[in-house]
Amino acid sequence: MGIEVDFSEEGQQDFKPLEAKATETQQEVKVPIIEDQKPLHEIFKPLEGKDTKNPVEKTAVELTEEQVTAYLKSKYQDRQFEKLDDLLKPQETIKEVEKVVDPWEDVIDDEDKAYLNYKRETGRTRKEFEFLSQDFAKISPLDLAIERVRKDTGLNTLSKDKAVAYLESKLNIDLSTDDLDSVGEIELNSYAKPYRESLEAEKEKYRTPLENAIKAKENLPKEEYVELSNGEKMPKTKYDDLLQRRNKYVEDITKAVNSVAASDFKVTIDDNSEKRTLDFKYDYSQDDKQSMLSEAKDIDATIAKRYKANDQFNHQGLAEAMWWGDKANQQKVISAAVNQALATFIEEQAARDNNETFAPRPLQSVKNGKEGYGDLVTGTQTRDGFGVKISV
């Protein structure tokens, strides 16, 4: 009997140590806890009837889009979105729009603006813009034809003689004489007509609105000005409007002051634990009303007189005066003052009655020695009262 051992490569496989079987493990899933949602142990609650000991048997949880959106909103609070698709869109960068201030706005006039518009659309010069201001019906056909040659050829510096020579060759006419025959006149006018019409169209577009605006301003009545006491000038229409408002204000304030009779105040006091209401009234005198009206007519002057001195302004005094001008605040202060005065009076009166300071006081004595007593000599009693009567 013996043991046969196979030391070949295949036989050595039998001597390899046993390896533990790799157990399948579930990949850890981190699920954020979202507010107002169920806890994780409830979300991952195993299905009934499944073996919970075997990790493979656990059921994967699928989060809803609402849950994911709620979590991302809490994490990215600087982003505004309602759906996941909105979050994936590229975020627009809001650029602050700065107002561009034209430094020449108070310098250029209407003609400058019209020219700039002309230059923006045509790219031409100021000289060409001013050329449109002419009455083209009064310009001779020859001059217009010469300008057309310069424009069509681009030779702006082309001399008149060369332009005339070109026209004579092109139109087969003689321009050396002032009296053209009918054929020459027709040819020259036919050549100049398209250029004249183009100039009139440009003038209608770029110059006519400007000229109409200038004429409209010239036809406006000239504004009259009024010189104020401080040397400044104001348009008369504006001055008249302000004067009318001023007169209306003075009229209204005068009526208001004249209708003022008195200031009434009601003060509630404590009279032996019983609430009593006292009525106080101050009647305005004629001097009071006159002062009231004078100060109300020119409020700026009144404020300057009361609160401004040596280039310093009394802001505290103005603030207190504005607060005191409220009727409710006046009622509050007067009620407090009356109650304080009444309390002080009662306290002082009680102290005097009780002689709390132990001040010496004269005893009350009978002014007449015989008052209330019998006359020992005559035995008579002069007045009713206590006394002694002796009979002899």
C-alpha positions in Angstrom: 0.0 0.0 0.0 1.3 3.4 -0.8 0.3 7.0 -1.7 0.8 8.2 -5.2 1.6 11.9 -5.4 1.5 13.9 -8.6 4.0 16.7 -8.6 3.2 17.9 -12.0 1.8 21.4 -12.6 -1.7 20.1 -12.7 -1.2 18.0 -9.6 0.1 21.0 -7.6 -3.2 22.7 -8.0 -4.5 20.3 -5.4 -2.2 21.7 -2.8 -3.2 25.3 -3.2 -4.9 26.8 0.0 -8.5 27.2 -0.1 -9.6 30.8 -0.7 -12.6 32.3 0.9 -15.3 33.0 -1.5 -15.6 36.7 -2.3 -18.8 37.9 -1.0 -20.7 40.3 -3.0 -21.0 43.7 -1.3 -23.4 46.4 -2.0 -21.8 49.7 -3.1 -22.4 52.4 -0.5 -24.9 54.9 -1.7 -24.9 58.3 0.0 -28.3 59.8 -0.2 -28.7 63.4 1.2 -31.3 63.9 3.8 -33.7 66.4 2.4 -35.9 68.5 4.6 -39.6 67.6 4.7 -38.7 64.1 3.3 -38.8 60.7 5.0 -35.8 59.6 7.1 -33.3 57.3 5.3 -34.2 54.2 7.4 -37.8 54.6 6.1 -36.7 55.2 2.6 -34.5 52.1 2.6 -37.1 50.0 4.4 -36.7 46.4 3.0 -39.5 44.9 1.0 -41.7 42.3 2.8 -40.8 38.7 2.2 -37.2 39.4 1.2 -34.1 38.1 3.0 -32.7 41.2 4.7 -29.5 39.3 5.7 -28.4 39.1 2.1 -27.2 42.5 0.9 -28.0 41.5 -2.7 -31.6 41.2 -1.8 -31.9 45.0 -0.9 -33.9 47.1 -3.3 -32.2 50.2 -4.8 -34.1 53.5 -4.1 -34.8 55.8 -6.9 -35.0 59.5 -5.8 -37.6 61.6 -7.4 -36.8 64.8 -9.3 -38.5 66.9 -6.6 -36.2 65.4 -3.9 -33.1 66.1 -6.0 -34.2 69.6 -6.9 -35.0 70.4 -3.2 -31.5 69.2 -2.2 -29.7 71.2 -4.9 -31.7 74.3 -4.0 -30.5 74.0 -0.5 -26.9 73.6 -1.7 -26.8 76.2 -4.4 -28.7 79.0 -2.8 -27.2 81.6 -5.1 -28.9 80.0 -8.2 -32.5 80.5 -9.0 -34.1 77.5 -10.7 -37.3 75.6 -10.6 -36.4 72.4 -12.5 -33.1 70.5 -13.0 -33.1 71.5 -16.7 -32.9 75.2 -15.5 -29.9 74.4 -13.4 -28.1 72.9 -16.3 -28.6 75.9 -18.5 -25.6 78.3 -18.6 -26.1 81.1 -16.1 -26.5 84.5 -17.6 -24.2 87.2 -16.4 -26.1 90.3 -15.6 -24.2 93.3 -16.7 -24.9 96.6 -15.1 -25.9 99.1 -17.7 -24.2 102.4 -17.2 -25.7 105.5 -18.5 -23.4 107.2 -21.0 -23.3 110.9 -20.5 -22.6 112.9 -23.7 -20.1 115.6 -22.8 -21.2 117.6 -25.9 -24.9 117.5 -25.1 -25.0 121.1 -23.9 -22.7 122.3 -26.7 -24.1 121.1 -30.0 -27.2 122.8 -31.5 -30.0 121.5 -33.8 -27.8 122.0 -36.9 -25.0 120.1 -35.4 -27.3 117.2 -34.5 -28.8 117.2 -38.0 -25.3 117.1 -39.6 -24.2 114.2 -37.3 -27.2 112.3 -38.4 -26.4 113.0 -42.0 -22.7 112.0 -41.5 -23.8 108.8 -39.7 -26.0 107.7 -42.7 -24.0 109.0 -45.6 -20.4 109.4 -44.3 -20.1 112.8 -46.1 -18.5 116.0 -44.9 -19.9 119.1 -43.3 -19.3 121.0 -46.6 -21.5 118.6 -48.5 -24.2 118.9 -45.8 -24.1 122.7 -46.1 -24.3 122.4 -49.9 -27.8 120.9 -49.5 -29.1 124.2 -48.0 -29.1 125.8 -51.5 -32.2 126.3 -53.7 -31.3 123.8 -56.5 -34.0 125.2 -58.8 -31.9 128.4 -59.0 -28.6 126.7 -59.9 -27.8 126.6 -63.6 -27.9 123.3 -65.4 -24.2 123.8 -66.3 -23.1 124.1 -62.7 -25.1 121.1 -61.7 -23.7 119.1 -64.6 -20.1 120.0 -63.6 -20.8 118.9 -60.0 -22.3 115.6 -61.4 -19.1 115.0 -63.4 -17.0 115.5 -60.2 -19.2 113.2 -58.2 -19.6 110.4 -60.8 -15.8 110.4 -61.5 -14.7 110.9 -57.9 -12.5 113.8 -59.0 -13.7 116.4 -56.5 -10.8 118.7 -57.4 -11.5 118.5 -61.1 -11.3 122.0 -62.6 -14.3 123.6 -64.3 -12.5 123.8 -67.7 -11.8 120.1 -67.7 -15.3 119.3 -66.6 -16.7 121.5 -69.4 -14.5 119.8 -72.0 -15.8 116.4 -70.8 -19.4 117.6 -71.1 -18.8 118.9 -74.6 -17.3 115.6 -75.7 -20.0 113.5 -74.0 -23.1 115.5 -74.9 -21.7 116.7 -78.3 -22.6 120.3 -77.6 -20.7 123.6 -77.6 -20.6 125.2 -74.1 -18.3 128.0 -75.1 -21.2 130.3 -75.8 -23.9 131.4 -73.3 -26.7 130.9 -75.9 -27.2 127.2 -76.4 -29.5 126.0 -79.1 -32.5 123.9 -78.2 -30.7 120.6 -78.7 -27.8 121.7 -76.5 -30.1 123.0 -73.8 -32.1 119.8 -73.8 -29.0 117.6 -73.6 -27.5 119.7 -70.8 -30.7 119.8 -68.7 -31.3 116.0 -69.3 -27.8 115.3 -67.9 -28.2 117.6 -64.9 -31.8 116.6 -64.0 -31.0 113.3 -62.2 -28.4 115.0 -60.1 -30.7 117.9 -59.2 -33.4 115.5 -58.2 -31.0 113.5 -56.0 -29.9 116.7 -54.3 -33.5 117.8 -53.7 -34.3 114.4 -52.2 -31.4 114.6 -49.8 -32.3 118.1 -48.9 -35.8 117.1 -48.1 -34.5 114.3 -45.9 -31.7 116.0 -44.1 -32.1 119.8 -44.3 -35.8 120.6 -44.6 -36.7 119.2 -41.1 -33.9 121.4 -39.7 -35.0 124.5 -41.6 -38.6 124.0 -40.5 -37.5 123.7 -36.9 -35.4 126.8 -37.1 -38.3 128.7 -38.7 -40.7 127.5 -36.0 -38.4 128.8 -33.3 -38.0 132.1 -35.1 -41.8 132.5 -35.4 -42.3 131.9 -31.7 -43.0 135.1 -29.7 -39.9 136.4 -28.0 -39.9 135.6 -24.3 -40.1 138.6 -22.0 -37.9 138.6 -18.9 -38.3 140.2 -15.5 -35.3 141.3 -13.5 -35.6 140.3 -9.8 -34.3 142.2 -6.8 -31.2 140.1 -6.6 -30.3 140.8 -10.2 -31.4 137.5 -11.7 -33.7 137.4 -14.7 -36.8 135.2 -15.0 -39.1 134.6 -17.9 -42.2 136.8 -17.4 -44.6 133.9 -17.8 -42.9 132.1 -15.0 -42.8 135.2 -12.9 -46.5 135.9 -13.4 -47.3 132.3 -12.5 -45.3 132.5 -9.3 -46.8 135.8 -8.4 -50.3 134.4 -8.9 -49.5 131.5 -6.6 -48.0 133.9 -4.0 -51.1 136.1 -4.0 -53.4 133.0 -3.6 -51.3 131.8 -0.7 -51.4 135.1 1.1 -55.2 135.3 0.6 -55.7 131.8 2.0 -53.4 132.3 5.0 -55.0 135.6 5.8 -58.5 134.0 5.9 -57.1 131.2 8.0 -55.5 133.5 10.6 -58.6 135.7 10.9 -60.7 132.6 11.6 -58.5 131.5 14.5 -60.4 132.1 17.8 -58.6 130.2 20.5 -56.6 127.1 21.3 -58.6 124.5 23.4 -57.0 121.8 25.5 -58.5 119.1 27.6 -56.5 117.8 30.6 -57.5 114.7 32.7 -56.5 114.8 36.3 -56.8 112.5 39.3 -59.1 114.0 42.0 -59.1 111.6 44.9 -58.9 108.6 42.6 -61.6 110.1 40.5 -60.8 111.1 36.9 -61.8 114.6 36.0 -61.4 116.4 32.7 -60.6 120.1 32.8 -61.0 122.4 29.8 -58.4 125.1 29.1 -58.6 127.7 26.4 -56.3 130.5 25.2 -57.8 133.3 23.3 -55.5 134.9 20.7 -55.2 138.6 20.9 -55.1 140.9 17.9 -51.3 141.2 18.3 -51.0 137.4 18.4 -52.9 137.1 15.1 -50.9 139.9 13.4 -47.6 138.2 14.4 -49.0 134.8 13.3 -49.9 136.2 9.8 -46.6 138.1 9.4 -44.5 135.0 10.1 -46.6 132.7 7.9 -46.4 135.0 4.9 -42.7 134.5 4.4 -41.7 131.2 5.9 -38.1 131.3 4.6 -37.5 134.7 6.3 -39.1 133.5 9.5 -36.9 130.4 9.7 -33.8 132.4 8.9 -34.7 135.0 11.6 -35.4 132.3 14.3 -32.8 129.7 13.6 -29.9 131.2 11.6 -27.2 133.4 13.1 -23.6 134.0 12.2 -23.8 131.5 9.3 -24.8 128.8 11.8 -28.2 127.1 11.7 -30.0 125.9 14.8 -31.2 122.6 13.6 -32.3 121.5 17.0 -34.5 124.5 17.5 -36.1 124.0 14.1 -36.8 120.3 14.9 -38.4 121.1 18.3 -40.5 123.8 16.7 -41.7 121.4 14.0 -42.6 118.8 16.7 -44.4 121.4 18.8 -46.5 122.5 15.7 -48.4 119.2 16.0 -51.6 119.7 17.9 -51.4 116.3 19.5 -47.9 117.0 20.8 -49.1 120.3 22.3 -51.9 118.4 24.1 -49.4 115.9 25.4 -47.1 118.6 26.8 -49.8 120.8 28.4 -51.5 117.8 30.0 -48.2 116.7 31.6 -47.4 120.2 32.8 -50.9 120.7 34.4 -50.7 117.3 36.2 -47.2 118.0 37.4 -48.2 121.5 38.7 -51.3 120.0 40.4 -49.2 117.3 42.1 -46.7 119.8 43.4 -49.4 122.1 44.7 -51.1 119.2 46.6 -47.8 118.1 48.1 -46.9 121.6 49.3 -50.4 122.2 50.7 -50.3 118.9 52.7 -46.9 119.8 54.0 -48.1 123.1 55.3 -51.2 121.7 56.9 -49.2 119.0 58.7 -46.4 121.4 59.7 -43.9 118.9 58.5 -41.1 121.5 58.8 -42.0 122.2 62.5 -42.1 125.9 61.8 -43.2 128.0 64.9 -46.8 129.3 64.6 -48.4 132.0 66.8 -51.1 130.8 69.2 -54.6 132.0 68.7 -55.6 134.4 71.5 -58.7 136.3 72.4 -58.4 139.8 71.3 -60.7 141.2 74.2 -59.9 140.0 77.7 -63.5 140.0 78.9 -64.8 138.0 76.0 -66.2 134.7 77.3 -65.6 135.4 80.9 -67.7 136.9 83.8 -67.0 140.3 85.2 -65.8 139.7 88.8 -66.6 143.3 89.7 -70.2 143.6 88.4 -71.0 140.0 88.3 -72.4 140.3 84.8 -71.5 138.2 81.8 -71.0 140.2 78.6 -71.2 137.3 76.2 -72.5 133.9 76.1 -69.9 131.2 76.9 -68.1 129.6 79.7 -67.3 131.7 82.8 -68.0 132.2 86.4 -70.9 134.3 87.9 -70.6 135.5 91.5 -73.5 136.9 93.5 -72.9 139.4 96.3 
